[in-house]
Amino acid sequence: MSEQLRELAQAASTCQACALAERRRNVVFGEGNPSSPLVLVGEGPGDTEDATGRPFVGRAGQLLDKALADNGLSRQDVYICNTVKCRAADWSTGKPQNRAPLPEEVTACRQWLVPQLAAIGPKVILCIGAPSAKNLIRKDFKITAERGKYFPSEFAKTAIATLHPAYILRNQSASNDGGYGLLVADIAKAWDTAQRLLAKASGPTERAEPQTTLFE
């Protein structure tokens, strides 16, 4: 981890900017290769992530690891984080149930997400699930219609969105992969695009191709 990311993670570990800090066990900052041209960004940590301080390590994370492996990749090849660093849960029944982060919680956490992405400087961001895409691409993003497409991004050369592994797990059956094949394909596209953009940036010329050749 770069010194800049290390300092940012340390600062985030004591964050009290929103009510999620009251019940969290760990701030889940991110992990992987901070020099990677590809960053995967999910919505937020769940119970297992909150307990371990690591992103995507529950059942959904195991499926994500499998999809990476099906592309010949591992966590050491990419960087993984979430738009919100603390677990959002409903405690009203006494037993916490994961919930979507509130708008004010998402806004509060951008003080960590934005400089985190700036420190990494990825070529491609792959948004894992609709909430991440709505945060980083467009508020009215439609995941089923727009996944796998290129979009401009203020945090990378381009952004792509894919289905969340938790959604895939809910929809899988004996006769339906639940969208797993789409996840694998989207990771392949994001990685290939990141490699091409990285090679272009390190090539003999800095002249960029028109955006129409990159964005669909």
FENRAZI-V155899 format. One record per pair of residues at least 6 apart in sequence whose C-alpha atoms are under 8 Angstrom apart, sorted by the first residue. I is the first residue (numbers start at 1). J is the second residue. D is the distance in whole Angstrom. If there is no record, write none. Layout:
I&J&D  I&J&D
//
This chain:
1&33&7  1&34&6  2&34&7  4&119&7  5&116&7  5&119&7  8&112&7  8&116&7  9&29&6  12&27&7  12&29&7  12&112&7  13&26&7  13&27&5  13&29&8  15&21&7  16&22&8  17&108&6  17&109&8  18&104&8  18&105&6  18&108&6  19&105&8  20&86&6  20&87&7  20&88&6  20&105&8  21&86&7  24&50&7  24&86&6  24&87&6  25&50&6  25&51&6  25&53&8  26&50&5  26&51&6  26&52&7  26&53&5  26&86&7  27&50&7  27&53&6  27&85&6  27&86&5  28&45&7  28&49&7  28&50&7  28&53&5  28&54&6  28&55&6  28&81&8  28&82&8  28&85&5  28&86&6  29&53&7  29&54&7  29&55&8  29&81&6  29&82&8  29&85&6  30&54&7  30&55&6  30&79&7  30&80&6  30&81&4  30&82&7  31&54&7  31&55&7  31&75&8  31&79&6  31&80&6  31&81&7  32&75&5  32&76&5  32&77&7  32&78&6  32&79&4  32&80&6  33&75&7  33&76&5  33&77&6  33&78&5  33&79&5  34&78&8  34&79&6  34&120&5  35&120&6  35&122&8  36&77&6  36&78&5  36&79&6  36&120&8  36&122&7  37&78&7  37&121&7  37&122&4  37&123&5  37&124&6  37&194&6  37&195&7  37&198&7  38&78&6  38&79&7  38&122&5  38&123&6  38&124&5  38&125&6  38&126&7  38&190&7  38&191&6  38&194&6  39&78&6  39&79&5  39&80&6  39&81&8  39&122&6  39&124&7  39&125&5  39&126&6  40&78&7  40&79&6  40&80&5  40&81&6  40&125&6  40&126&5  40&127&6  40&128&7  41&80&6  41&81&5  41&82&5  41&83&7  41&125&7  41&126&6  41&127&5  41&128&6  41&132&7  42&80&8  42&81&6  42&82&4  42&83&6  42&127&6  42&128&5  42&129&7  42&131&8  42&132&6  42&164&8  43&82&5  43&83&5  43&84&6  43&128&7  43&129&7  43&131&6  43&132&5  44&82&5  44&83&6  44&84&5  44&85&6  44&86&7  44&87&6  44&88&7  44&101&8  45&55&6  45&56&7  45&82&7  45&84&7  45&85&7  45&86&6  45&87&5  45&88&8  46&58&8  46&87&6  46&88&8  46&98&6  47&87&7  47&98&8  48&57&7  48&58&6  49&55&6  49&56&7  49&57&6  49&58&7  49&87&8  50&86&7  50&87&6  55&61&8  55&80&7  55&81&6  55&82&7  56&62&7  56&64&8  59&166&8  60&164&8  60&165&5  60&166&5  60&169&7  61&165&7  63&165&6  64&165&6  65&74&7  65&75&7  67&180&8  67&183&7  67&184&5  67&187&8  68&74&6  68&75&8  68&184&7  68&187&7  70&184&7  71&184&7  71&187&7  71&188&6  82&113&8  82&132&8  83&106&7  83&109&7  83&110&7  83&113&6  83&132&6  83&135&8  84&101&8  84&105&7  84&106&6  84&109&6  84&110&8  84&113&8  85&109&7  87&98&8  88&98&6  88&99&6  88&100&6  88&101&5  89&96&6  89&97&5  89&98&4  89&99&5  89&100&8  90&96&5  90&97&5  90&98&6  90&99&6  91&97&7  114&155&8  117&155&6  118&155&7  121&155&7  121&156&7  122&155&8  122&156&5  122&157&8  123&156&5  123&157&5  123&158&7  123&194&5  123&197&6  123&198&7  124&156&5  124&157&6  124&158&5  124&159&6  124&160&7  124&190&7  124&191&8  124&193&7  124&194&5  125&155&8  125&156&6  125&158&7  125&159&5  125&160&6  125&190&8  126&159&6  126&160&5  126&161&5  126&162&7  126&187&8  126&190&7  127&133&5  127&136&8  127&159&7  127&160&6  127&161&4  127&162&6  128&161&6  128&162&5  128&163&6  128&164&5  128&165&8  129&143&7  129&161&7  129&162&6  129&163&5  129&164&4  130&141&7  130&142&7  130&143&5  130&161&8  130&162&8  130&163&7  130&164&8  133&139&8  133&141&6  133&143&8  133&161&6  134&140&6  134&141&5  136&153&7  137&151&7  137&152&8  137&153&7  137&159&7  143&161&7  143&162&7  143&163&7  144&163&8  146&161&8  147&160&7  147&161&5  147&162&5  147&163&7  147&186&8  148&160&6  148&161&6  148&162&6  148&186&6  148&189&8  149&160&6  149&161&7  149&215&8  149&216&6  150&158&6  150&159&6  150&160&5  150&214&7  150&215&5  150&216&6  151&158&6  151&159&5  151&160&6  151&215&6  151&216&8  152&158&5  152&159&6  152&215&7  153&159&6  158&215&8  160&186&8  160&190&7  161&186&8  162&182&8  162&183&6  162&186&6  162&187&8  163&179&7  163&182&8  163&183&6  164&183&8  165&180&8  165&183&8  167&178&8  168&177&7  168&178&5  168&179&6  168&180&6  169&178&7  170&178&7  171&177&8  171&178&5  171&179&8  172&178&4  172&179&8  200&206&8
//
